[in-house]
């Protein structure tokens, strides 16, 4: 796991394949809180259970922090499967 203290607000979170997964809102405990914009908040109300709230990525998935990017050990598609809802954890 990479150094969590290096993760800063507004960094891009990308999968091992370079695919955009989200944008860091902040680190909370052992998870990265993604901005609502990357958590489906733009979905039309009533058309998705993932809209309007934050999602989280476990720090255990972080492979590296370089420049303004947080690179995960999972691909973008797989990382989304590991996202946690706001009330989980």
C-alpha positions, -999 to 999 in steps of 0.1 A, spaced: 0 0 0 13 35 -9 17 63 17 -18 75 24 -5 109 36 6 116 0 -30 115 -11 -45 150 -15 -78 165 -23 -87 167 -60 -62 140 -71 -74 118 -99 -79 82 -90 -71 58 -119 -72 21 -123 -41 0 -131 -51 3 -167 -51 41 -166 -90 44 -166 -105 73 -145 -122 59 -114 -129 91 -95 -115 122 -79 -104 124 -43 -126 144 -19 -105 134 11 -91 104 30 -113 91 58 -97 64 80 -87 36 57 -107 48 27 -106 74 0 -138 94 -2 -146 102 -39 -163 134 -49 -200 131 -55 -194 141 -91 -176 108 -96 -202 89 -75 -231 91 -99 -245 124 -84 -252 136 -119 -276 108 -126 -312 120 -129 -330 116 -96 -348 83 -93 -327 67 -121 -299 50 -101 -292 39 -66 -257 53 -67 -267 90 -72 -264 117 -47 -239 103 -22 -202 96 -19 -184 64 -27 -153 51 -11 -122 32 -23 -102 12 2 -66 24 7 -57 -13 4 -63 -9 -34 -38 20 -38 -7 8 -56 11 42 -60 7 79 -56 25 99 -83 21 135 -93 -16 143 -91 -28 107 -95 -36 79 -72 -31 46 -91 -50 15 -80 -38 -21 -81 -71 -30 -98 -83 -20 -133 -108 8 -135 -137 -17 -142 -127 -39 -113 -121 -10 -89 -157 2 -93 -168 -33 -81 -148 -26 -49 -164 8 -42 -182 11 -9 -213 31 -2 -213 61 22 -228 41 50 -206 10 47 -173 4 63 
